[in-house]
Amino acid sequence: MKAVVTVMLKEGVLDPQGKAIAQALHGLGFAAVADVRAGKVIEIELNETDPEAARAMATEMARKLLANLVIERFSVQVESK
């Protein structure tokens, strides 16, 4: 199974990378861009066949290592191969 963990900064936390991307997009003529938030996506291949066990494992990984829970939030999706 594959687990996909998406980590984003929480609302209210400054996102300088997102601001830089938004400014660059405006400079390229994309005037409709109102705001950009940058994050990260982590794909993890798991030797697990039970989707709920895979989700629990990936959630534990995110809580312990992949996300800084003080300033970031995360979501987990599980995909079968």
Secondary structure, 3 states (H helix, E strand, C coil): CEEEEEEEECCCCCCHHHHHHHHHHHHCCCCCCCCCCCEEEEEEECCCCCHHHHHHHHHHHHHHHHCCCCCEEEEEEEECC
